[in-house]
Amino acid sequence: MTQKKYRYALIGCGFFAQNHLHAWSQNPDVELIATCDVDFEKAKLAAANFGGKAYASAEELFANEDLDFVDIATTPPTHKYMVELAAKHGVAAICQKPLAWDMADAKSMVKEMSDKGLPFMVHENFRFQTPMRKIKEIIDSGAIGRPFFGRISFRTAHDVYSAQSWLVESERMIIVDVAVHLFDLARYFIGEPNTIFTSAHRVNPIIKGEDSATILMDMPDASCIVDASYETRSDHSTYPQTFVIIEGTKGAITLSADYHLQVVSGTSVTNEVVVIPDHGWTSQPWNGIQDSVVNVNKHWIECLKTGRTPETSGEDTLKLLDITLGAYESAESGQVFNVGSLLK
């Protein structure tokens, strides 16, 4: 028997949503029923290219379509309304990060979905990149022993403002745009932090928020440095790659430019270039992140099929948001932030 496909709609058809559409189009378990955007031309174009009916109103979409889930790829200020609208109509949801700008909104979203017993996942895609999954496998194998130090970096001078103009006006910028992903990787590789301390700066005068930030995360028996910059020049562009160093009691893992991966385990040293799968529609330099969207979508569908809780569930994301908002509190106060204090 042919398994019934999951009927879904995409809300938000802008810049990054194109990756969502392409990734879903190659997933055999889903069917695109509708697209939606306040800019109706974007919704119509997405529907013309990928199928489904176009809507300019999310309210009208939910009122007229029978959906198994909705993929929310709108800007952060709209997330609360869209998630709670999905909950009202009994529709499961996967939502782009950051889930919210403040903890109260995030808690409200998680509660609304939980009260209805609806699956809810946040699209934190860095941990689903092929090199990051490989690093996690190596750590879990015990090859480098117990991790006690990490450094996770995202440093570039790529013009991110042309495609995402909202970053220019946002008073909170690179921490909530990029470092949030790096915090999630630190948790994924090493564990939950007890405290964090932030140093953040605005380098580019055209923006309102911070475009350079360094955060020290103190974990039980380990520490990790997270650093992100949109003003770092180098001999060639590595955008949008993330660099990782994980040191353990038996060895170390280093993911450097252009996906070069070195693993030191005891007296053994291996080097390789991690190959990013080609999906036909992916292209450099975006292929690493584009591939991760395919992996996120597969994970979401697997969770729907099995009833598993997603790795980046709404509940788990509250912990990540606590760290992210705490990073700003630390930067503003010049003090250490005690992780978990915003969850109380």
TORKOL-4160 file (C-alpha; in steps of 0.2 Angstrom, whole numbers, padded with zeros to 4 digits, m for minus):
344
<pt num="1" X="0000" Y="0000" Z="0000"/>
<pt num="2" X="0006" Y="0018" Z="m0004"/>
<pt num="3" X="0008" Y="0028" Z="0012"/>
<pt num="4" X="m0003" Y="0044" Z="0013"/>
<pt num="5" X="0007" Y="0059" Z="0010"/>
<pt num="6" X="0008" Y="0073" Z="0023"/>
<pt num="7" X="m0001" Y="0088" Z="0017"/>
<pt num="8" X="0008" Y="0104" Z="0021"/>
<pt num="9" X="0008" Y="0123" Z="0018"/>
<pt num="10" X="0022" Y="0135" Z="0018"/>
<pt num="11" X="0020" Y="0152" Z="0026"/>
<pt num="12" X="0033" Y="0165" Z="0020"/>
<pt num="13" X="0040" Y="0164" Z="0003"/>
<pt num="14" X="0055" Y="0175" Z="0004"/>
<pt num="15" X="0074" Y="0173" Z="0003"/>
<pt num="16" X="0077" Y="0157" Z="0013"/>
<pt num="17" X="0060" Y="0149" Z="0010"/>
<pt num="18" X="0066" Y="0145" Z="m0007"/>
<pt num="19" X="0077" Y="0132" Z="0001"/>
<pt num="20" X="0062" Y="0125" Z="0010"/>
<pt num="21" X="0052" Y="0123" Z="m0006"/>
<pt num="22" X="0066" Y="0114" Z="m0015"/>
<pt num="23" X="0070" Y="0103" Z="m0001"/>
<pt num="24" X="0052" Y="0098" Z="0002"/>
<pt num="25" X="0050" Y="0095" Z="m0017"/>
<pt num="26" X="0062" Y="0080" Z="m0016"/>
<pt num="27" X="0054" Y="0073" Z="m0001"/>
<pt num="28" X="0042" Y="0059" Z="m0006"/>
<pt num="29" X="0032" Y="0059" Z="0010"/>
<pt num="30" X="0024" Y="0077" Z="0008"/>
<pt num="31" X="0012" Y="0086" Z="m0004"/>
<pt num="32" X="0012" Y="0105" Z="m0005"/>
<pt num="33" X="m0006" Y="0111" Z="m0003"/>
<pt num="34" X="m0003" Y="0130" Z="m0002"/>
<pt num="35" X="0009" Y="0144" Z="m0001"/>
<pt num="36" X="0006" Y="0160" Z="0008"/>
<pt num="37" X="0014" Y="0177" Z="0009"/>
<pt num="38" X="0008" Y="0195" Z="0013"/>
<pt num="39" X="0017" Y="0199" Z="m0003"/>
<pt num="40" X="0005" Y="0189" Z="m0014"/>
<pt num="41" X="0016" Y="0189" Z="m0029"/>
<pt num="42" X="0029" Y="0179" Z="m0020"/>
<pt num="43" X="0016" Y="0167" Z="m0015"/>
<pt num="44" X="0009" Y="0165" Z="m0032"/>
<pt num="45" X="0027" Y="0163" Z="m0039"/>
<pt num="46" X="0031" Y="0149" Z="m0026"/>
<pt num="47" X="0014" Y="0140" Z="m0031"/>
<pt num="48" X="0018" Y="0142" Z="m0049"/>
<pt num="49" X="0035" Y="0134" Z="m0047"/>
<pt num="50" X="0031" Y="0121" Z="m0034"/>
<pt num="51" X="0012" Y="0118" Z="m0034"/>
<pt num="52" X="m0002" Y="0122" Z="m0022"/>
<pt num="53" X="m0014" Y="0136" Z="m0021"/>
<pt num="54" X="m0007" Y="0154" Z="m0016"/>
<pt num="55" X="m0014" Y="0164" Z="m0002"/>
<pt num="56" X="m0010" Y="0182" Z="0005"/>
<pt num="57" X="m0019" Y="0178" Z="0021"/>
<pt num="58" X="m0014" Y="0165" Z="0034"/>
<pt num="59" X="m0031" Y="0166" Z="0041"/>
<pt num="60" X="m0039" Y="0162" Z="0025"/>
<pt num="61" X="m0026" Y="0148" Z="0022"/>
<pt num="62" X="m0030" Y="0139" Z="0038"/>
<pt num="63" X="m0049" Y="0142" Z="0035"/>
<pt num="64" X="m0049" Y="0134" Z="0018"/>
<pt num="65" X="m0036" Y="0120" Z="0018"/>
<pt num="66" X="m0035" Y="0103" Z="0027"/>
<pt num="67" X="m0017" Y="0102" Z="0033"/>
<pt num="68" X="m0006" Y="0089" Z="0042"/>
<pt num="69" X="0007" Y="0103" Z="0046"/>
<pt num="70" X="0013" Y="0120" Z="0042"/>
<pt num="71" X="0031" Y="0126" Z="0038"/>
<pt num="72" X="0033" Y="0144" Z="0045"/>
<pt num="73" X="0047" Y="0153" Z="0036"/>
<pt num="74" X="0041" Y="0171" Z="0040"/>
<pt num="75" X="0051" Y="0184" Z="0050"/>
<pt num="76" X="0053" Y="0182" Z="0069"/>
<pt num="77" X="0040" Y="0195" Z="0075"/>
<pt num="78" X="0027" Y="0186" Z="0066"/>
<pt num="79" X="0031" Y="0168" Z="0073"/>
<pt num="80" X="0020" Y="0169" Z="0088"/>
<pt num="81" X="0004" Y="0174" Z="0079"/>
<pt num="82" X="0008" Y="0160" Z="0065"/>
<pt num="83" X="0011" Y="0146" Z="0078"/>
<pt num="84" X="m0004" Y="0150" Z="0088"/>
<pt num="85" X="m0014" Y="0151" Z="0073"/>
<pt num="86" X="m0008" Y="0134" Z="0068"/>
<pt num="87" X="m0012" Y="0128" Z="0086"/>
<pt num="88" X="m0030" Y="0135" Z="0085"/>
<pt num="89" X="m0033" Y="0125" Z="0069"/>
<pt num="90" X="m0025" Y="0109" Z="0076"/>
<pt num="91" X="m0011" Y="0109" Z="0064"/>
<pt num="92" X="0007" Y="0103" Z="0068"/>
<pt num="93" X="0021" Y="0116" Z="0065"/>
<pt num="94" X="0039" Y="0118" Z="0060"/>
<pt num="95" X="0045" Y="0136" Z="0063"/>
<pt num="96" X="0061" Y="0145" Z="0057"/>
<pt num="97" X="0073" Y="0152" Z="0071"/>
<pt num="98" X="0074" Y="0162" Z="0081"/>
<pt num="99" X="0057" Y="0156" Z="0088"/>
<pt num="100" X="0054" Y="0173" Z="0096"/>
<pt num="101" X="0062" Y="0189" Z="0102"/>
<pt num="102" X="0057" Y="0186" Z="0120"/>
<pt num="103" X="0054" Y="0172" Z="0132"/>
<pt num="104" X="0036" Y="0175" Z="0136"/>
<pt num="105" X="0031" Y="0174" Z="0117"/>
<pt num="106" X="0041" Y="0158" Z="0115"/>
<pt num="107" X="0033" Y="0150" Z="0131"/>
<pt num="108" X="0016" Y="0155" Z="0124"/>
<pt num="109" X="0020" Y="0146" Z="0108"/>
<pt num="110" X="0026" Y="0130" Z="0116"/>
<pt num="111" X="0011" Y="0130" Z="0128"/>
<pt num="112" X="m0002" Y="0132" Z="0114"/>
<pt num="113" X="0006" Y="0118" Z="0104"/>
<pt num="114" X="0008" Y="0107" Z="0119"/>
<pt num="115" X="m0010" Y="0109" Z="0126"/>
<pt num="116" X="m0016" Y="0104" Z="0109"/>
<pt num="117" X="m0004" Y="0089" Z="0109"/>
<pt num="118" X="0003" Y="0095" Z="0092"/>
<pt num="119" X="0021" Y="0091" Z="0086"/>
<pt num="120" X="0031" Y="0107" Z="0086"/>
<pt num="121" X="0049" Y="0109" Z="0079"/>
<pt num="122" X="0060" Y="0124" Z="0077"/>
<pt num="123" X="0071" Y="0124" Z="0061"/>
<pt num="124" X="0088" Y="0125" Z="0069"/>
<pt num="125" X="0097" Y="0119" Z="0054"/>
<pt num="126" X="0116" Y="0121" Z="0058"/>
<pt num="127" X="0116" Y="0104" Z="0068"/>
<pt num="128" X="0108" Y="0096" Z="0053"/>
<pt num="129" X="0123" Y="0100" Z="0042"/>
<pt num="130" X="0132" Y="0085" Z="0035"/>
<pt num="131" X="0149" Y="0090" Z="0043"/>
<pt num="132" X="0141" Y="0093" Z="0060"/>
<pt num="133" X="0132" Y="0076" Z="0060"/>
<pt num="134" X="0149" Y="0068" Z="0056"/>
<pt num="135" X="0157" Y="0077" Z="0071"/>
<pt num="136" X="0143" Y="0071" Z="0082"/>
<pt num="137" X="0145" Y="0053" Z="0077"/>
<pt num="138" X="0164" Y="0054" Z="0080"/>
<pt num="139" X="0161" Y="0061" Z="0098"/>
<pt num="140" X="0148" Y="0048" Z="0102"/>
<pt num="141" X="0160" Y="0034" Z="0096"/>
<pt num="142" X="0172" Y="0039" Z="0110"/>
<pt num="143" X="0186" Y="0042" Z="0098"/>
<pt num="144" X="0192" Y="0058" Z="0106"/>
<pt num="145" X="0186" Y="0054" Z="0124"/>
<pt num="146" X="0177" Y="0066" Z="0134"/>
<pt num="147" X="0176" Y="0083" Z="0126"/>
<pt num="148" X="0182" Y="0097" Z="0138"/>
<pt num="149" X="0185" Y="0112" Z="0126"/>
<pt num="150" X="0176" Y="0118" Z="0110"/>
<pt num="151" X="0177" Y="0133" Z="0099"/>
<pt num="152" X="0164" Y="0136" Z="0086"/>
<pt num="153" X="0166" Y="0150" Z="0074"/>
<pt num="154" X="0157" Y="0159" Z="0060"/>
<pt num="155" X="0167" Y="0173" Z="0053"/>
<pt num="156" X="0165" Y="0181" Z="0036"/>
<pt num="157" X="0164" Y="0198" Z="0027"/>
<pt num="158" X="0150" Y="0192" Z="0015"/>
<pt num="159" X="0137" Y="0205" Z="0011"/>
<pt num="160" X="0122" Y="0198" Z="0021"/>
<pt num="161" X="0112" Y="0214" Z="0020"/>
<pt num="162" X="0107" Y="0214" Z="0002"/>
<pt num="163" X="0096" Y="0198" Z="0003"/>
<pt num="164" X="0091" Y="0201" Z="0021"/>
<pt num="165" X="0088" Y="0220" Z="0024"/>
<pt num="166" X="0080" Y="0218" Z="0040"/>
<pt num="167" X="0097" Y="0214" Z="0048"/>
<pt num="168" X="0102" Y="0232" Z="0045"/>
<pt num="169" X="0088" Y="0239" Z="0056"/>
<pt num="170" X="0088" Y="0226" Z="0069"/>
<pt num="171" X="0094" Y="0231" Z="0086"/>
<pt num="172" X="0099" Y="0213" Z="0090"/>
<pt num="173" X="0108" Y="0206" Z="0075"/>
<pt num="174" X="0122" Y="0193" Z="0074"/>
<pt num="175" X="0119" Y="0184" Z="0091"/>
<pt num="176" X="0101" Y="0181" Z="0086"/>
<pt num="177" X="0105" Y="0178" Z="0068"/>
<pt num="178" X="0120" Y="0167" Z="0069"/>
<pt num="179" X="0126" Y="0164" Z="0086"/>
<pt num="180" X="0110" Y="0156" Z="0091"/>
<pt num="181" X="0115" Y="0141" Z="0079"/>
<pt num="182" X="0132" Y="0140" Z="0087"/>
<pt num="183" X="0125" Y="0139" Z="0104"/>
<pt num="184" X="0115" Y="0125" Z="0098"/>
<pt num="185" X="0130" Y="0116" Z="0091"/>
<pt num="186" X="0139" Y="0119" Z="0107"/>
<pt num="187" X="0125" Y="0110" Z="0117"/>
<pt num="188" X="0124" Y="0097" Z="0103"/>
<pt num="189" X="0143" Y="0093" Z="0104"/>
<pt num="190" X="0147" Y="0096" Z="0123"/>
<pt num="191" X="0132" Y="0099" Z="0133"/>
<pt num="192" X="0122" Y="0112" Z="0142"/>
<pt num="193" X="0131" Y="0127" Z="0149"/>
<pt num="194" X="0130" Y="0134" Z="0167"/>
<pt num="195" X="0135" Y="0151" Z="0164"/>
<pt num="196" X="0139" Y="0162" Z="0149"/>
<pt num="197" X="0149" Y="0179" Z="0146"/>
<pt num="198" X="0147" Y="0190" Z="0131"/>
<pt num="199" X="0158" Y="0203" Z="0123"/>
<pt num="200" X="0149" Y="0211" Z="0108"/>
<pt num="201" X="0152" Y="0225" Z="0096"/>
<pt num="202" X="0145" Y="0235" Z="0081"/>
<pt num="203" X="0159" Y="0237" Z="0068"/>
<pt num="204" X="0149" Y="0242" Z="0053"/>
<pt num="205" X="0142" Y="0259" Z="0055"/>
<pt num="206" X="0127" Y="0256" Z="0043"/>
<pt num="207" X="0119" Y="0244" Z="0055"/>
<pt num="208" X="0110" Y="0246" Z="0072"/>
<pt num="209" X="0114" Y="0230" Z="0081"/>
<pt num="210" X="0130" Y="0220" Z="0084"/>
<pt num="211" X="0140" Y="0212" Z="0070"/>
<pt num="212" X="0154" Y="0204" Z="0081"/>
<pt num="213" X="0152" Y="0194" Z="0096"/>
<pt num="214" X="0162" Y="0182" Z="0107"/>
<pt num="215" X="0154" Y="0171" Z="0120"/>
<pt num="216" X="0162" Y="0160" Z="0133"/>
<pt num="217" X="0151" Y="0146" Z="0138"/>
<pt num="218" X="0155" Y="0137" Z="0155"/>
<pt num="219" X="0149" Y="0119" Z="0155"/>
<pt num="220" X="0151" Y="0105" Z="0169"/>
<pt num="221" X="0169" Y="0100" Z="0166"/>
<pt num="222" X="0171" Y="0109" Z="0150"/>
<pt num="223" X="0171" Y="0126" Z="0141"/>
<pt num="224" X="0167" Y="0132" Z="0124"/>
<pt num="225" X="0170" Y="0148" Z="0115"/>
<pt num="226" X="0157" Y="0154" Z="0102"/>
<pt num="227" X="0162" Y="0168" Z="0090"/>
<pt num="228" X="0153" Y="0176" Z="0076"/>
<pt num="229" X="0157" Y="0191" Z="0064"/>
<pt num="230" X="0151" Y="0198" Z="0048"/>
<pt num="231" X="0166" Y="0209" Z="0047"/>
<pt num="232" X="0180" Y="0197" Z="0045"/>
<pt num="233" X="0191" Y="0197" Z="0029"/>
<pt num="234" X="0201" Y="0182" Z="0024"/>
<pt num="235" X="0211" Y="0176" Z="0008"/>
<pt num="236" X="0195" Y="0168" Z="0001"/>
<pt num="237" X="0177" Y="0168" Z="0006"/>
<pt num="238" X="0171" Y="0154" Z="0017"/>
<pt num="239" X="0154" Y="0160" Z="0019"/>
<pt num="240" X="0143" Y="0152" Z="0025"/>
<pt num="241" X="0154" Y="0139" Z="0033"/>
<pt num="242" X="0156" Y="0136" Z="0052"/>
<pt num="243" X="0172" Y="0131" Z="0059"/>
<pt num="244" X="0173" Y="0119" Z="0074"/>
<pt num="245" X="0187" Y="0113" Z="0086"/>
<pt num="246" X="0182" Y="0100" Z="0099"/>
<pt num="247" X="0196" Y="0094" Z="0111"/>
<pt num="248" X="0194" Y="0078" Z="0121"/>
<pt num="249" X="0203" Y="0068" Z="0134"/>
<pt num="250" X="0209" Y="0056" Z="0120"/>
<pt num="251" X="0210" Y="0067" Z="0105"/>
<pt num="252" X="0203" Y="0082" Z="0095"/>
<pt num="253" X="0192" Y="0086" Z="0080"/>
<pt num="254" X="0195" Y="0101" Z="0069"/>
<pt num="255" X="0183" Y="0106" Z="0055"/>
<pt num="256" X="0192" Y="0120" Z="0045"/>
<pt num="257" X="0189" Y="0130" Z="0029"/>
<pt num="258" X="0181" Y="0121" Z="0015"/>
<pt num="259" X="0175" Y="0107" Z="0025"/>
<pt num="260" X="0193" Y="0100" Z="0029"/>
<pt num="261" X="0190" Y="0088" Z="0044"/>
<pt num="262" X="0205" Y="0081" Z="0055"/>
<pt num="263" X="0203" Y="0069" Z="0068"/>
<pt num="264" X="0216" Y="0065" Z="0081"/>
<pt num="265" X="0213" Y="0049" Z="0091"/>
<pt num="266" X="0227" Y="0043" Z="0102"/>
<pt num="267" X="0242" Y="0041" Z="0090"/>
<pt num="268" X="0230" Y="0040" Z="0074"/>
<pt num="269" X="0228" Y="0056" Z="0063"/>
<pt num="270" X="0215" Y="0056" Z="0049"/>
<pt num="271" X="0211" Y="0070" Z="0036"/>
<pt num="272" X="0197" Y="0071" Z="0024"/>
<pt num="273" X="0186" Y="0084" Z="0015"/>
<pt num="274" X="0168" Y="0081" Z="0020"/>
<pt num="275" X="0158" Y="0079" Z="0004"/>
<pt num="276" X="0141" Y="0089" Z="0004"/>
<pt num="277" X="0128" Y="0079" Z="m0005"/>
<pt num="278" X="0122" Y="0086" Z="m0021"/>
<pt num="279" X="0103" Y="0088" Z="m0023"/>
<pt num="280" X="0102" Y="0095" Z="m0040"/>
<pt num="281" X="0096" Y="0112" Z="m0035"/>
<pt num="282" X="0109" Y="0116" Z="m0022"/>
<pt num="283" X="0124" Y="0127" Z="m0027"/>
<pt num="284" X="0140" Y="0134" Z="m0019"/>
<pt num="285" X="0143" Y="0142" Z="m0007"/>
<pt num="286" X="0125" Y="0138" Z="0000"/>
<pt num="287" X="0126" Y="0119" Z="m0003"/>
<pt num="288" X="0131" Y="0115" Z="0015"/>
<pt num="289" X="0116" Y="0124" Z="0023"/>
<pt num="290" X="0104" Y="0119" Z="0008"/>
<pt num="291" X="0108" Y="0101" Z="0012"/>
<pt num="292" X="0104" Y="0104" Z="0030"/>
<pt num="293" X="0087" Y="0109" Z="0025"/>
<pt num="294" X="0084" Y="0092" Z="0017"/>
<pt num="295" X="0090" Y="0084" Z="0033"/>
<pt num="296" X="0079" Y="0095" Z="0044"/>
<pt num="297" X="0064" Y="0090" Z="0034"/>
<pt num="298" X="0068" Y="0072" Z="0034"/>
<pt num="299" X="0070" Y="0072" Z="0053"/>
<pt num="300" X="0053" Y="0081" Z="0055"/>
<pt num="301" X="0044" Y="0068" Z="0044"/>
<pt num="302" X="0052" Y="0054" Z="0054"/>
<pt num="303" X="0046" Y="0062" Z="0070"/>
<pt num="304" X="0028" Y="0063" Z="0063"/>
<pt num="305" X="0029" Y="0045" Z="0057"/>
<pt num="306" X="0036" Y="0038" Z="0074"/>
<pt num="307" X="0029" Y="0050" Z="0087"/>
<pt num="308" X="0047" Y="0054" Z="0092"/>
<pt num="309" X="0050" Y="0071" Z="0099"/>
<pt num="310" X="0061" Y="0082" Z="0087"/>
<pt num="311" X="0079" Y="0086" Z="0092"/>
<pt num="312" X="0075" Y="0104" Z="0091"/>
<pt num="313" X="0058" Y="0104" Z="0098"/>
<pt num="314" X="0049" Y="0119" Z="0105"/>
<pt num="315" X="0052" Y="0114" Z="0123"/>
<pt num="316" X="0071" Y="0111" Z="0119"/>
<pt num="317" X="0072" Y="0128" Z="0110"/>
<pt num="318" X="0066" Y="0137" Z="0126"/>
<pt num="319" X="0083" Y="0132" Z="0133"/>
<pt num="320" X="0092" Y="0139" Z="0118"/>
<pt num="321" X="0082" Y="0155" Z="0118"/>
<pt num="322" X="0087" Y="0157" Z="0137"/>
<pt num="323" X="0105" Y="0156" Z="0131"/>
<pt num="324" X="0103" Y="0168" Z="0117"/>
<pt num="325" X="0093" Y="0181" Z="0127"/>
<pt num="326" X="0106" Y="0178" Z="0141"/>
<pt num="327" X="0120" Y="0183" Z="0129"/>
<pt num="328" X="0112" Y="0200" Z="0127"/>
<pt num="329" X="0109" Y="0202" Z="0145"/>
<pt num="330" X="0128" Y="0198" Z="0148"/>
<pt num="331" X="0134" Y="0210" Z="0134"/>
<pt num="332" X="0123" Y="0224" Z="0141"/>
<pt num="333" X="0127" Y="0222" Z="0160"/>
<pt num="334" X="0146" Y="0216" Z="0158"/>
<pt num="335" X="0142" Y="0202" Z="0170"/>
<pt num="336" X="0141" Y="0183" Z="0169"/>
<pt num="337" X="0123" Y="0176" Z="0165"/>
<pt num="338" X="0117" Y="0161" Z="0174"/>
<pt num="339" X="0109" Y="0150" Z="0161"/>
<pt num="340" X="0091" Y="0145" Z="0165"/>
<pt num="341" X="0086" Y="0161" Z="0175"/>
<pt num="342" X="0074" Y="0166" Z="0161"/>
<pt num="343" X="0066" Y="0149" Z="0161"/>
<pt num="344" X="0059" Y="0151" Z="0179"/>
